[in-house]
Amino acid sequence: MCLSCVGILAGTGLDKPNPASQSVSAEAALERGLAIFICESGELVDKSMGFANGLANQPSVAY
């Protein structure tokens, strides 16, 4: 699985390969803090919504 397959939305320009950049595996991206989680493409919506709901349930103001 490559990083471009994980959480990069088509049509944003970020789904296109950049010849000046290096490929990074999903595992390496996770280890380097470039990704929050990795999953199969069929699980992406459920996993993303779970993450978003977790954020939404947190306090909206920092003290």
URJO-V832489 format. One line per field, one symbol per residue. phi: phi as a letter, one per 40 degrees, with the letter a starting at -180 (. if undefined). psi: psi as a letter, one per 20 degrees, with the letter a starting at -180 (. if undefined). burial: b if it has 9 or more other C-alpha atoms within 8 Angstrom, else e. A space follows every 10 residues. Layout:
BEGIN
phi->???
psi->???
burial->???
END
This chain:
BEGIN
phi->.bdccbgccc gcgccccbcc bbcbcdcccc ccgcbcabac dcbccccccc ccccccccdc bcb
psi->prhiiojppq iiiijpqohi rqqpqhghgg hijiqhrqrq hiiggggghg gghgghirqi pq.
burial->ebbeebebee eeebbeeeee eeeebbeebb eeeebeebee eeebeebeee eeeeeeeeee eee
END
